[in-house]
Structure formats: C-alpha cells, structure tokens
Amino acid sequence: MCEIEDRHRLILIWQANLQFHELRLIIKNMGDKAYHMNSKILFLFLSVLFSCTHEKNAISPLLNYIPKNASVIIRINDDSSFKSELKNNDFIHQISKSGVYRDIFEKTKSLEHLQPKSESILAFLELGKESFELFYATSYNPDLFQLEGVQEKSVETLGYESGSIDKYIIDGLQFFSIQMDDKIIICTSQIPLENLIRNRGGSQPDPKLEKLLKAANRGKSANIIIHNKNSNPLLGSLLKTGRKMEVSGLTDFIGLDLDAGQSHLKLSGATMANDSIKNFVSLFRDTDPLNNRTALIAPINADAVLSYTFKEYGIFAKNQQRYLDRSIIMDTLFNSVEEIGHIYMNNSKAIVLNTYSSQHLLGFLNGLAKNSIDYQGNEIIELSELLFLDNYFNPLIKNFESKYYTILENAFVFSNDTETLQTIITNFKNGATFDKTTVFKTAMELLADESNALFISNADGIGHILNDDFSDSVMGDFKNSDLSKYAFAFQIVSDAGFYHMNLVIQKFEKEIKSNTTSPLFSVQLDAEIATDPQFVTNHRTGKKEIVVQDRENNLYLISTEGKVLWKKPLNGRIQGRIQQVDIFKNGRLQMAFTTDHQFLIVDRNGEEVKPFNKTFEGADLNPLGVFDYDQKKEYRFVVVQGNKILMYDKKGEIVKGFTYTTSENPVIGTPKHFRNEKMDYLVLQEESGDLKILDRVGNTRIKVGEKIDFSENEVYFYNEKFTLTDAKGVLHQIDESGKITKTNLNLNKDHGIDATTKALVVMNGNILQIKDIKVDLDPGLYTKPKAFLLNNKIYVAVTDLQNQKIYLFDSNGAPIPNFPVFGNSIIDLDDMDNDGKLELVVKDMDNSLLVYTLY
C-alpha cells in the first residue's frame, strides 16, 4: 500500500441520489488498519453511486425511526438539487461502471418509483455478515409511489402483531413498507420494520448523531453521517483476503455536507471524538493547525503528499501517550518538529520532518550516521538505525525504514533509498515542487490554508494506495475509470473540542489559451429537451442561470455550475421565450410565460406568483407579450388566444382602457411592442395578412394599406422601420407614415431573419447575410439566425441541425475563432458569470444541454 497503510484511512462516503428513475450512492470509507494508522491515510473513493436521480434548524423526527445499527445515514434536504448534483457530477459518471456500483444499484432499484415531497432519510444497516439493507424514511404523501408504466407489480399486506407491513414486488424487485404516525418507512428487508412495530416506533438517537445533524447545513442538498463503529463490515467484500481494514478507530461519528457540482465533489463537516475511547483524531486535540509545507519539498512528479502539523510537539506527545497507552511521555528530542510529511512517488516514499530549529535533531542523527555521499552540494547520510521514526511518531509513521536522510533548509528528509532523495533534491533546487502542480493548486482552492492533517493526491496516488488492500475486482474497476484529470484531497482541522473535515474530488483542466472555445459543463435532464435553452438573470448574484423545458413539460432552472436548482412540472408546453419581470419593484425577478393553455409567472424558486396562474379553456395560446412602456415596471401582459386579445396589468387584472380585445382574424406569433421617440407601437400579425400597428389603448396608430402573406418570422424595428418578410422572400419595411418599401431578396420560403435596431441578419439556404456581407456556409439544415448585442458588439449565431454545428460571427461576417462547435438547437449567448467571457448554451443530445465558454 505504498506504505500509506499505516494510518487511519479515510472512510467510504455514501451519497444517495434519489432520482425520478434511479438512486445513486457514493460510498467512501476511511479506516484504520488493525486500529492504528502506520503512516497512511487511504482515500477510498469507491464508486458506489446510483444513476438515480431530494430553513429551519431542528432535528428531524425522521431520525427517531432510524435503527441504531445504521452505518451510514443520509439526510436528503432538497430532492431536486440532490438528484441533479449526483446525476451530473463528472466523477460519479466516471466510476458508474464499477462492479460495486452495479451491485448496490440493484439493491436500491426498488426505490426508483418514489417521489418524496419533503425531507427524507436514507440509511444502510448490516443484517448478517457483510450483508447490508437499505432503510428509507420520509413524510407520507399520497403521491409518493409512482407506479404508472410499471409492467410487473404487486402489493400485499402482511399482518404483524398489532400492525401491518406492505410487501411490494416491482419488476421482480422486492421491498417492504409501513406507515407510522405521518411517516412512511421503507426497507429492503422485513426484519427492521418488524422491530419498529414491536417496539411501537422509534427510539431516541445517539446524542452525538443529533448534534452533528443539528449543526449540518440544511442549505446543502444532503447531509451524510457515518457511524464509524458500525462501518467496519462495509469494507469486507472489497478487501483482499487477510486484510483487516477497520474504520472504527478513527472517531465516533462523522457529519458531512454534500456539495457536488459538475466538476467537483466536496464533503465538508465535523466529527467529535470521545476522549475516553481510542480515536485517531484525538492525536490532534488542543493542537493548533499550521500551514502544510511538505508540498514545497515534494517533487513535481510526486503522486501524493500527506502532512500532519502541530504547533506544539509537547501537546501532540501527550495525546500520543494516551493513544498508545504509554506510561511515559516520549523524549523531548523532537520538540522543534512542527510537521510530519509523507511523499509518495511511484513505488517509493519519503518522510519529511519540518522543524523551526535543526540543532538538537541534527546532533541526534549525527550519532546514527554510518556513511555519506555528496549529491549536488547536499549530503545524503546513511543511518545505522532504521526504525527510530516508527518508535517516536507511531501511529503517524509505521513500518518505515529510514535508511538515508538529507537536509533541505530546516527540513529533514528520510528515505529507504538514495534515488528517492536525489530526485527530491534535484526538483527542490530547480523549484519543480508539488505545490506548483495543477493537482495541488486545484485541491487547495477548496481547502483551508492550515491543517492538522492534509492529503492531496492525483489518480495514480490513489491507485497505489488502494492496490495494497483492495481486491483485484475493485482495482480493475478503478483502473478502468479515467480519473487522470482529478485532484483528491482530505483535510482535518482541530478546533476547540471537535474536528473540521473536508474531502474534495475536483476535476481540473489544462490552462486554456486565449481565443479558444471550451465546453464548460453539460447537464443531463430526466427527459428529452423540448424548448431551446435560454439564460435568465439571478437577481441575487447578477449572474445568469439557464431555463429549459423537457417533453414531459418539466421546467428546469440550472445554476452557473450546472446544478439543477429545481424542476417544476407544468401542464403544458411553453410558448416562445420566457421573459423576466420585476412585478414588485424590489429587484427580485420573476419569469413570465404562456403554455398552450396557461399564463404563468413563477419566482426564482419555481413558486407561482398569484394571481398569475390563469388557465384558459381550450389551448393554442400565443407566446406571451410583455410590454413595459416607460421602463417603470408598470407591465402589461398580452395573452392571445385565436382572435381574443387580453391585456393584464401587473396586478393580474384586465386593463379596461385597452379596446382592441377582439380581432377579425386569429393573431399569429408574439405581440410586439416598439418605442421610438416617445411613441409606443403595439404590433400584431393576423392570419388574414393584416398588420396591426396600434397605440397603447388599442387604436390604430399606423394604417398598413395592404395585406402581407407573412413568412414564419417576427416583425422587427430596424432602421426606424417596421421590418418583416413575406412567404415569397420579399422584405417589407413600413415607416411611421404607413409607406411600404419592398425589396425582393429572392429568399426561400423557409428563410429566417433577425434584427437589431442597426443590423439585419438573413439566413437563406446555406447563405448567411449580415447587413450587406454574405457568408457561404457548408450545405446543411440551418435554424433561423440570432443576433446578440453584447458589450457593444454584435454577434450572429446559426445552427446547422443536420450536421450539428454552431456557427458564430461578428457583425462584419468574420467567424469567431474555434467555431463551428457541436450543438443541436438555437443558442443563447451571454456573459453567464460576469467574468468578461461569453458563454453560450445549446441543446446537446436529446436529453442534455451543453454550455461553452468563449475565451
């Protein structure tokens, strides 16, 4: 185990992801080998995750129903966020093909038809040797079980004592449930439910568990509690024969908050150790953390570094005495030591003792010196005693032969061979050290600057560590997962009787040069995408988020990091674009739109803003028109259904002064509002070919003297004229006196146009025209063009749906570097995170969207 096998190895972290179709878990374990850690922290990023895709500060009563022998307890605070975080996390995707993943997926598949509406708790308990069952509790709701479309299903009620247990068989999978009070309890085994009935409900949970859950951040999608004393069997089937990794010696409970983005997985929390019990973290009790300096000595090609710091060696020595049950405190020889570091390189290892004064230790080592050689001006000294570091620093160092050492500034560096020390010396002198690596920099972005324990590794470092203890099948799965672009880190920080913990898995990319376009993230939805994704503004941060609807009519809001913040089911398909308004004039933005039969306004949390939840009999509503005449947020909302025209004010009431409430013929497209020199124009296109240009109250402002066979494009206000095309490809421009100017552009019937006030863009066949500049594109099936005015610059985008290519040009027809890129819909373009770089969002595959960054 590359000799990390010495110390309490970090524990499996389970994450559960209860999705519309699946449940995901991650198990990560950290443990101690035979109740001690020689010099080895083991990060077990075991890929046990399921492809499924859940503010007050009180302990949930759900906890009372969880059996006391639970090994891992996951409180799911926000089902939608939890699903999205795990479903769209790159690391989870990479390890989803592992055998462990598949085994547990089968175990939890029985929960795929659950749709909880409130907080839930998922737990895992041992029933029989190395046999774990899933246990789930949530508040009862009548729509919890969603069994529509299930081919094979049966429900049977079993009597037991004074209660009853429902037995479900769904597509060959079996699970059991009971209702107790207003809760529903589900388990893959009948026995725990019988125990609940027999005991007339739950029992008081462990106070430490309650404390950790009370301190947990409910703002995170899930909080994970690992009960270390119950967790040793979790590793059983994963280890090599004869290996005895145990996690119970680390601490009692670990509480962690889940934070999973597209490219990172972070678990942050705390643990409390019982001082009367032997716990590894107690070695750092009352010791102030320091900056870890091992990475400044480790070579740039190291696979991992592990560092322990303590401001006062004497305090550490007393803690060590209690931990080892020693009757005397160790020698004060090492009083100047502030850090014990481990450097892992391929199959070699070095130990670093960082000191603030080298005099006493140097005198001791001189007494053990046998021989020395000079290497690049540094002495490499051979020692006569090999295991003295074990004796003095157990359990932080274990089974390490310190045959040679050298000194780099105030650091003593030990190894079993000279080659390792030579590599360290050369890199140190050249400044090629581990702290310069992308792995280290990436990890430290998410960690505290000072630590009592810090482990940072690349994928190779994790692989070396796992290899010594884990079975061939686990190692095979690990090697088949492409984790080369991930940094792995773990941190412990002592703080007044408890210990902060951070565990990080962060994807990193190589430095991106300017004038490049790079995928930022992709998001997979639960069903096929139905609408073009678009950006909306988050009024809290000023950044942009993404809204999109799937074919099951679910509306999604997606963050700048690619997390699904919420998913709201609607009763119909959204018509046109979603528009943002500030109904209450308080800076908080809402989203306004029509579906085929509803007019809705929802806030940033997806909640409907009443009274804007109006339903219309029949269907066929047009896209919503939103008018803000004087930019004073006195909105007018125009809902069109056939030849009915309804104008609402911002209170949701009909505007009585608007008189054009019925047209002679059905209105097509989106009602438009234009303003020019303090004059307002309301524009409607009718199926008959009439173009209505009205004033605020609905009277005719400009009379258009002839009918137009409208194309499928909207009306624009370009060069101070109302501009549109007809089905024969003729451009019509109407000035404010009603005069019509026609220009035959010889356009195909399926041409597309877009315009700003100063630029007209036309897509005809495979020819894109921007103002007077024509760009000949490859043959394909092109969308309508879109013009964007951003940072005083015009961008024009068009997508070839046949070849799935996005083209982007400036206003002079010059292509933006690195385009075309892959895409499958009309795009939206904006500076999503206010960093001066543009992002575009586009449909990717049928059920996923893709965001690019333009550098």
ZAMARGU-4260 file (C-alpha; in steps of 0.2 Angstrom, whole numbers, plus 5000, padded with zeros to 4 digits):
<rodrens>
0) 5000/5000/5000 | 5014/5011/4996 | 5016/5012/5015 | 5001/5024/5017 | 4994/5008/5026
5) 4999/5015/5042 | 4986/5026/5047 | 4968/5028/5049 | 4962/5028/5031 | 4949/5039/5026
10) 4932/5032/5026 | 4919/5027/5012 | 4907/5041/5010 | 4890/5036/5004 | 4879/5048/4994
15) 4862/5044/4989 | 4854/5051/4974 | 4835/5048/4973 | 4830/5052/4955 | 4815/5050/4945
20) 4822/5034/4938 | 4836/5029/4949 | 4845/5031/4966 | 4864/5034/4967 | 4875/5032/4981
25) 4893/5035/4984 | 4902/5025/4997 | 4918/5031/5003 | 4927/5024/5018 | 4941/5029/5028
30) 4948/5017/5041 | 4962/5011/5052 | 4971/4995/5049 | 4970/4985/5065 | 4966/5000/5075
35) 4981/5010/5070 | 4987/5020/5056 | 5005/5017/5052 | 5008/5032/5040 | 4994/5030/5028
40) 4978/5039/5025 | 4968/5030/5012 | 4956/5039/5002 | 4943/5027/4997 | 4934/5035/4983
45) 4924/5019/4979 | 4912/5021/4966 | 4896/5016/4973 | 4884/5028/4966 | 4867/5025/4958
50) 4861/5033/4942 | 4845/5039/4950 | 4842/5054/4951 | 4829/5076/4987 | 4826/5134/5034
55) 4825/5128/5050 | 4837/5121/5061 | 4829/5107/5071 | 4832/5089/5072 | 4820/5079/5060
60) 4809/5067/5069 | 4813/5055/5055 | 4829/5052/5064 | 4820/5043/5078 | 4814/5029/5066
65) 4832/5025/5060 | 4839/5009/5068 | 4854/5012/5079 | 4865/4999/5070 | 4864/5010/5054
70) 4882/5013/5047 | 4878/5027/5035 | 4864/5040/5037 | 4860/5052/5023 | 4848/5066/5026
75) 4841/5072/5009 | 4836/5091/5012 | 4832/5095/4994 | 4827/5081/4982 | 4829/5090/4966
80) 4846/5098/4970 | 4852/5081/4976 | 4847/5072/4961 | 4855/5084/4949 | 4871/5086/4959
85) 4875/5067/4958 | 4867/5064/4941 | 4878/5077/4933 | 4894/5075/4943 | 4908/5070/4931
90) 4917/5060/4944 | 4902/5049/4948 | 4899/5047/4929 | 4917/5041/4928 | 4915/5027/4941
95) 4897/5022/4937 | 4903/5006/4928 | 4911/4999/4943 | 4905/4982/4950 | 4902/4989/4967
100) 4891/5002/4958 | 4881/4989/4949 | 4879/4978/4965 | 4872/4992/4975 | 4861/4999/4961
105) 4852/4983/4961 | 4849/4984/4979 | 4842/5001/4978 | 4832/5000/4962 | 4817/4996/4972
110) 4816/5015/4976 | 4816/5022/4959 | 4797/5024/4959 | 4797/5035/4975 | 4794/5054/4973
115) 4795/5062/4991 | 4789/5080/4993 | 4799/5083/5009 | 4815/5079/5018 | 4819/5061/5019
120) 4832/5050/5027 | 4841/5035/5019 | 4852/5023/5029 | 4861/5007/5027 | 4862/4994/5040
125) 4870/4977/5042 | 4859/4962/5043 | 4870/4947/5043 | 4889/4946/5040 | 4893/4959/5026
130) 4875/4960/5021 | 4868/4977/5021 | 4850/4983/5018 | 4843/4999/5013 | 4832/5009/5025
135) 4822/5024/5020 | 4810/5036/5029 | 4800/5051/5024 | 4784/5060/5027 | 4769/5051/5019
140) 4761/5059/5004 | 4748/5050/4993 | 4759/5053/4978 | 4774/5045/4985 | 4773/5029/4975
145) 4773/5032/4956 | 4769/5015/4948 | 4762/5021/4931 | 4770/5011/4917 | 4777/4998/4928
150) 4775/4981/4919 | 4776/4969/4934 | 4769/4975/4951 | 4760/4968/4966 | 4756/4974/4983
155) 4752/4963/4998 | 4748/4967/5015 | 4756/4956/5029 | 4749/4957/5047 | 4762/4958/5061
160) 4757/4959/5079 | 4746/4975/5080 | 4752/4982/5064 | 4754/4978/5046 | 4768/4978/5033
165) 4765/4981/5014 | 4776/4970/5003 | 4780/4977/4986 | 4786/4967/4971 | 4790/4979/4956
170) 4798/4972/4941 | 4805/4957/4951 | 4812/4968/4965 | 4805/4966/4982 | 4804/4979/4996
175) 4793/4982/5012 | 4785/4997/5019 | 4775/5003/5034 | 4766/5019/5039 | 4769/5025/5057
180) 4762/5041/5063 | 4763/5053/5047 | 4779/5044/5041 | 4782/5030/5029 | 4796/5018/5032
185) 4803/5008/5018 | 4816/4994/5019 | 4823/4980/5008 | 4821/4968/5022 | 4806/4965/5033
190) 4815/4962/5049 | 4819/4981/5053 | 4801/4985/5050 | 4795/4971/5062 | 4807/4978/5075
195) 4799/4996/5073 | 4781/4988/5075 | 4787/4978/5090 | 4795/4992/5099 | 4780/5004/5095
200) 4790/5016/5084 | 4807/5023/5085 | 4820/5026/5099 | 4830/5041/5105 | 4845/5043/5093
205) 4863/5045/5099 | 4866/5062/5106 | 4882/5064/5095 | 4872/5060/5080 | 4859/5073/5084
210) 4872/5086/5087 | 4880/5083/5071 | 4864/5084/5061 | 4858/5099/5070 | 4875/5108/5065
215) 4874/5101/5047 | 4870/5114/5034 | 4852/5112/5028 | 4856/5123/5014 | 4865/5109/5006
220) 4856/5096/4996 | 4861/5082/5008 | 4870/5079/5025 | 4879/5062/5027 | 4883/5054/5044
225) 4895/5040/5045 | 4894/5029/5061 | 4911/5023/5062 | 4908/5010/5075 | 4895/5001/5064
230) 4905/5003/5047 | 4919/4990/5048 | 4909/4977/5038 | 4906/4989/5024 | 4924/4985/5018
235) 4923/4967/5020 | 4919/4961/5002 | 4930/4974/4994 | 4947/4969/5003 | 4960/4956/4999
240) 4959/4941/5009 | 4968/4943/5025 | 4967/4962/5025 | 4959/4969/5041 | 4955/4987/5037
245) 4944/4995/5051 | 4936/5012/5051 | 4930/5012/5069 | 4947/5018/5076 | 4946/5035/5068
250) 4932/5043/5078 | 4914/5040/5083 | 4903/5049/5070 | 4907/5060/5055 | 4895/5073/5049
255) 4897/5079/5031 | 4888/5091/5020 | 4887/5087/5002 | 4892/5100/4989 | 4893/5092/4971
260) 4895/5102/4955 | 4898/5097/4938 | 4917/5096/4941 | 4919/5094/4959 | 4913/5084/4974
265) 4916/5091/4991 | 4910/5084/5008 | 4913/5096/5022 | 4908/5094/5041 | 4915/5089/5058
270) 4917/5075/5070 | 4918/5074/5089 | 4929/5061/5097 | 4926/5053/5114 | 4941/5056/5124
275) 4939/5041/5134 | 4940/5030/5119 | 4955/5027/5107 | 4951/5038/5092 | 4964/5043/5079
280) 4958/5061/5078 | 4962/5064/5097 | 4980/5064/5092 | 4977/5082/5087 | 4967/5088/5102
285) 4971/5105/5108 | 4984/5107/5094 | 4984/5122/5083 | 4985/5118/5064 | 4999/5126/5053
290) 5002/5129/5035 | 5007/5112/5027 | 5025/5113/5019 | 5028/5096/5013 | 5022/5101/4996
295) 5036/5114/4995 | 5048/5099/4996 | 5040/5085/4987 | 5045/5084/4968 | 5033/5090/4955
300) 5031/5072/4949 | 5025/5065/4966 | 5009/5056/4966 | 5003/5062/4983 | 5008/5071/4999
305) 5002/5068/5017 | 5006/5080/5030 | 5002/5082/5049 | 5006/5098/5059 | 5005/5103/5077
310) 5011/5120/5084 | 5017/5112/5100 | 5026/5095/5099 | 5023/5093/5118 | 5004/5093/5116
315) 5005/5080/5102 | 5016/5069/5113 | 5004/5069/5127 | 4990/5065/5115 | 5001/5051/5108
320) 5004/5044/5125 | 4986/5042/5129 | 4983/5035/5112 | 4997/5022/5113 | 4993/5019/5132
325) 5011/5023/5136 | 5016/5026/5154 | 5029/5039/5150 | 5030/5054/5138 | 5042/5052/5123
330) 5058/5061/5123 | 5058/5080/5120 | 5071/5077/5106 | 5058/5082/5093 | 5052/5097/5102
335) 5056/5108/5086 | 5046/5097/5074 | 5031/5106/5068 | 5026/5094/5053 | 5027/5076/5048
340) 5026/5074/5030 | 5024/5059/5018 | 5029/5060/5000 | 5023/5046/4988 | 5032/5044/4971
345) 5028/5028/4961 | 5033/5014/4972 | 5044/5024/4983 | 5041/5035/4999 | 5050/5049/5009
350) 5046/5056/5026 | 5049/5074/5030 | 5051/5082/5047 | 5049/5101/5046 | 5057/5110/5061
355) 5059/5128/5066 | 5076/5123/5073 | 5088/5109/5067 | 5101/5109/5080 | 5095/5096/5093
360) 5089/5084/5080 | 5105/5086/5069 | 5115/5081/5084 | 5105/5065/5087 | 5106/5060/5069
365) 5125/5063/5068 | 5126/5049/5082 | 5117/5037/5070 | 5127/5041/5054 | 5137/5027/5045
370) 5142/5035/5029 | 5138/5049/5017 | 5139/5055/4999 | 5138/5072/4991 | 5124/5075/4979
375) 5123/5092/4970 | 5130/5100/4986 | 5119/5091/4998 | 5124/5077/5009 | 5115/5061/5009
380) 5119/5052/5025 | 5116/5033/5029 | 5110/5029/5046 | 5113/5014/5057 | 5096/5013/5065
385) 5081/5011/5053 | 5065/5011/5063 | 5068/5025/5075 | 5054/5036/5067 | 5042/5022/5070
390) 5046/5022/5088 | 5044/5041/5090 | 5030/5045/5079 | 5018/5030/5079 | 5005/5030/5073
395) 5008/5044/5061 | 5023/5034/5054 | 5023/5015/5054 | 5034/5002/5046 | 5045/5015/5038
400) 5064/5011/5036 | 5074/5027/5037 | 5090/5021/5029 | 5095/5038/5022 | 5092/5056/5025
405) 5096/5074/5019 | 5093/5091/5025 | 5084/5104/5014 | 5084/5121/5024 | 5075/5116/5040
410) 5068/5100/5034 | 5075/5083/5037 | 5070/5071/5023 | 5071/5052/5025 | 5070/5038/5013
415) 5074/5019/5011 | 5085/5023/4995 | 5096/5036/4989 | 5087/5038/4972 | 5072/5045/4980
420) 5082/5058/4989 | 5091/5063/4974 | 5075/5066/4965 | 5069/5076/4979 | 5085/5086/4980
425) 5085/5090/4961 | 5067/5095/4960 | 5069/5106/4975 | 5084/5115/4969 | 5075/5118/4952
430) 5059/5124/4960 | 5050/5110/4952 | 5040/5105/4968 | 5022/5098/4971 | 5015/5115/4976
435) 5017/5120/4958 | 5006/5106/4951 | 4988/5108/4945 | 4983/5094/4956 | 4989/5104/4972
440) 4983/5121/4966 | 4966/5114/4962 | 4964/5105/4978 | 4969/5120/4989 | 4956/5131/4981
445) 4943/5121/4991 | 4953/5118/5007 | 4958/5129/5022 | 4975/5135/5022 | 4980/5127/5038
450) 4978/5109/5043 | 4982/5096/5056 | 4981/5083/5043 | 4981/5086/5024 | 4981/5073/5010
455) 4982/5078/4992 | 4984/5066/4978 | 4982/5063/4959 | 4973/5047/4952 | 4990/5037/4952
460) 4992/5041/4970 | 4975/5034/4975 | 4978/5019/4964 | 4995/5015/4973 | 4986/5016/4990
465) 4971/5005/4985 | 4982/4992/4977 | 4989/4985/4994 | 4972/4982/5002 | 4958/4980/4989
470) 4953/4966/4979 | 4958/4963/4961 | 4940/4967/4955 | 4940/4983/4964 | 4957/4988/4957
475) 4951/4983/4940 | 4936/4994/4941 | 4947/5009/4947 | 4959/5006/4933 | 4945/5006/4920
480) 4939/5023/4926 | 4948/5038/4918 | 4952/5049/4934 | 4968/5056/4927 | 4961/5074/4927
485) 4955/5073/4946 | 4963/5080/4961 | 4959/5071/4978 | 4961/5079/4995 | 4957/5076/5013
490) 4959/5088/5027 | 4957/5088/5046 | 4957/5104/5057 | 4956/5104/5076 | 4945/5117/5084
495) 4940/5118/5102 | 4935/5100/5105 | 4929/5095/5088 | 4937/5092/5071 | 4933/5100/5054
500) 4934/5088/5040 | 4935/5092/5021 | 4935/5079/5007 | 4937/5085/4989 | 4937/5077/4972
505) 4940/5091/4959 | 4942/5090/4941 | 4955/5101/4933 | 4959/5106/4916 | 4975/5112/4907
510) 4977/5130/4906 | 4967/5137/4892 | 4974/5149/4880 | 4966/5164/4873 | 4955/5164/4858
515) 4948/5147/4862 | 4931/5140/4865 | 4929/5126/4878 | 4915/5116/4885 | 4911/5122/4902
520) 4898/5109/4908 | 4884/5098/4902 | 4868/5094/4911 | 4858/5079/4908 | 4839/5080/4911
525) 4826/5067/4915 | 4818/5068/4898 | 4821/5074/4881 | 4823/5093/4879 | 4808/5101/4871
530) 4812/5120/4871 | 4828/5130/4866 | 4838/5133/4882 | 4840/5151/4887 | 4848/5162/4900
535) 4839/5171/4914 | 4846/5183/4927 | 4849/5178/4945 | 4844/5194/4954 | 4854/5189/4970
540) 4871/5187/4961 | 4868/5196/4944 | 4874/5180/4936 | 4865/5170/4923 | 4856/5154/4925
545) 4848/5143/4912 | 4829/5138/4910 | 4823/5124/4899 | 4808/5113/4897 | 4808/5094/4894
550) 4795/5084/4884 | 4786/5079/4900 | 4783/5098/4902 | 4795/5099/4917 | 4803/5116/4918
555) 4821/5117/4925 | 4832/5130/4932 | 4850/5127/4931 | 4864/5136/4940 | 4880/5143/4933
560) 4889/5127/4939 | 4877/5116/4930 | 4867/5110/4945 | 4848/5108/4943 | 4841/5120/4956
565) 4823/5114/4954 | 4812/5105/4942 | 4794/5111/4941 | 4780/5101/4932 | 4769/5111/4921
570) 4753/5107/4912 | 4758/5111/4895 | 4772/5117/4883 | 4780/5134/4885 | 4776/5145/4870
575) 4790/5156/4864 | 4803/5163/4876 | 4802/5166/4895 | 4803/5184/4899 | 4809/5191/4916
580) 4799/5204/4926 | 4800/5213/4942 | 4782/5213/4947 | 4785/5220/4965 | 4798/5233/4960
585) 4810/5226/4973 | 4824/5220/4962 | 4818/5202/4963 | 4815/5195/4946 | 4801/5183/4941
590) 4799/5173/4925 | 4783/5176/4914 | 4777/5165/4900 | 4762/5156/4892 | 4760/5137/4889
595) 4747/5131/4877 | 4733/5135/4889 | 4740/5144/4904 | 4748/5161/4908 | 4760/5159/4922
600) 4773/5170/4932 | 4784/5160/4944 | 4798/5166/4955 | 4816/5161/4956 | 4811/5146/4967
605) 4798/5140/4955 | 4783/5145/4965 | 4769/5153/4956 | 4766/5171/4959 | 4747/5174/4962
610) 4736/5179/4953 | 4747/5175/4938 | 4742/5156/4936 | 4727/5159/4924 | 4720/5144/4914
615) 4711/5146/4898 | 4699/5134/4891 | 4705/5125/4875 | 4723/5128/4870 | 4733/5137/4857
620) 4739/5152/4867 | 4752/5163/4858 | 4769/5167/4865 | 4766/5180/4879 | 4769/5198/4875
625) 4777/5208/4889 | 4776/5227/4887 | 4785/5240/4899 | 4780/5256/4891 | 4791/5269/4901
630) 4803/5257/4908 | 4795/5259/4925 | 4790/5241/4928 | 4771/5245/4925 | 4770/5230/4915
635) 4756/5225/4903 | 4755/5206/4898 | 4746/5202/4882 | 4739/5185/4881 | 4732/5180/4864
640) 4721/5165/4860 | 4714/5165/4842 | 4706/5182/4839 | 4704/5185/4858 | 4717/5198/4865
645) 4718/5200/4884 | 4729/5213/4891 | 4733/5211/4910 | 4741/5224/4922 | 4754/5219/4935
650) 4740/5215/4947 | 4733/5202/4936 | 4718/5212/4931 | 4711/5216/4914 | 4717/5233/4908
655) 4700/5241/4904 | 4706/5255/4894 | 4713/5244/4880 | 4700/5242/4867 | 4707/5230/4854
660) 4701/5215/4863 | 4695/5205/4848 | 4702/5204/4830 | 4693/5200/4815 | 4705/5185/4811
665) 4716/5175/4823 | 4733/5183/4828 | 4749/5174/4824 | 4765/5175/4833 | 4771/5186/4848
670) 4763/5203/4851 | 4777/5215/4850 | 4780/5232/4857 | 4792/5245/4850 | 4796/5263/4856
675) 4803/5277/4845 | 4805/5295/4850 | 4792/5293/4865 | 4780/5285/4853 | 4773/5267/4858
680) 4768/5255/4844 | 4759/5238/4848 | 4761/5227/4833 | 4750/5211/4829 | 4751/5200/4814
685) 4734/5192/4809 | 4731/5176/4798 | 4722/5187/4785 | 4738/5196/4781 | 4733/5212/4791
690) 4747/5220/4801 | 4740/5230/4815 | 4751/5244/4822 | 4741/5251/4837 | 4744/5264/4851
695) 4743/5260/4870 | 4724/5259/4871 | 4722/5249/4855 | 4718/5262/4842 | 4726/5261/4825
700) 4742/5271/4825 | 4748/5267/4808 | 4737/5260/4795 | 4745/5247/4784 | 4736/5248/4767
705) 4739/5231/4760 | 4739/5213/4766 | 4755/5203/4768 | 4757/5185/4766 | 4768/5183/4782
710) 4783/5172/4782 | 4786/5162/4799 | 4797/5176/4805 | 4793/5190/4818 | 4792/5209/4815
715) 4807/5219/4819 | 4810/5238/4821 | 4826/5240/4810 | 4832/5257/4804 | 4817/5265/4811
720) 4805/5255/4801 | 4794/5240/4805 | 4803/5226/4795 | 4797/5209/4790 | 4797/5197/4776
725) 4783/5188/4766 | 4782/5170/4761 | 4790/5174/4744 | 4805/5181/4752 | 4801/5199/4749
730) 4807/5211/4763 | 4794/5224/4768 | 4798/5240/4778 | 4784/5251/4784 | 4789/5269/4790
735) 4779/5279/4803 | 4768/5287/4790 | 4762/5269/4784 | 4773/5270/4767 | 4778/5252/4762
740) 4795/5249/4754 | 4798/5232/4746 | 4814/5223/4742 | 4814/5206/4733 | 4828/5197/4742
745) 4824/5181/4732 | 4823/5171/4748 | 4817/5153/4751 | 4800/5150/4759 | 4809/5143/4775
750) 4821/5158/4776 | 4825/5165/4793 | 4828/5183/4799 | 4833/5193/4815 | 4837/5211/4818
755) 4843/5224/4830 | 4840/5242/4828 | 4855/5244/4817 | 4858/5226/4809 | 4848/5215/4799
760) 4853/5196/4798 | 4846/5184/4785 | 4848/5165/4783 | 4843/5159/4766 | 4848/5141/4762
765) 4866/5140/4767 | 4870/5158/4764 | 4871/5169/4779 | 4869/5188/4776 | 4874/5200/4790
770) 4870/5218/4784 | 4877/5218/4767 | 4890/5204/4770 | 4886/5187/4763 | 4894/5171/4771
775) 4893/5155/4761 | 4892/5140/4773 | 4893/5122/4771 | 4877/5114/4765 | 4865/5109/4779
780) 4849/5112/4788 | 4850/5129/4797 | 4840/5137/4810 | 4834/5155/4810 | 4849/5166/4814
785) 4850/5175/4831 | 4858/5192/4833 | 4865/5197/4850 | 4871/5214/4856 | 4884/5211/4870
790) 4897/5223/4876 | 4893/5235/4862 | 4897/5221/4849 | 4885/5211/4838 | 4887/5193/4837
795) 4877/5182/4825 | 4874/5164/4828 | 4866/5150/4817 | 4865/5131/4820 | 4866/5118/4806
800) 4854/5104/4813 | 4859/5092/4800 | 4877/5092/4804 | 4875/5098/4822 | 4887/5113/4821
805) 4885/5130/4828 | 4892/5145/4818 | 4896/5161/4827 | 4901/5178/4818 | 4904/5196/4822
810) 4895/5210/4813 | 4907/5210/4799 | 4904/5192/4795 | 4921/5186/4802 | 4920/5169/4811
815) 4923/5169/4830 | 4939/5158/4832 | 4937/5140/4835 | 4919/5139/4828 | 4910/5129/4822
820) 4907/5119/4838 | 4895/5105/4842 | 4877/5109/4845 | 4859/5104/4841 | 4847/5119/4843
825) 4846/5138/4843 | 4858/5145/4855 | 4858/5158/4869 | 4873/5169/4872 | 4878/5180/4887
830) 4892/5183/4900 | 4885/5170/4912 | 4896/5173/4927 | 4901/5191/4924 | 4919/5187/4921
835) 4921/5196/4904 | 4920/5180/4894 | 4904/5175/4885 | 4895/5158/4887 | 4883/5150/4875
840) 4870/5137/4880 | 4863/5124/4867 | 4854/5108/4866 | 4867/5094/4866 | 4860/5077/4865
845) 4841/5073/4866 | 4840/5075/4885 | 4856/5086/4889 | 4861/5103/4886 | 4879/5110/4884
850) 4887/5126/4889 | 4903/5133/4881 | 4915/5147/4887 | 4922/5159/4874 | 4940/5164/4879
</rodrens>
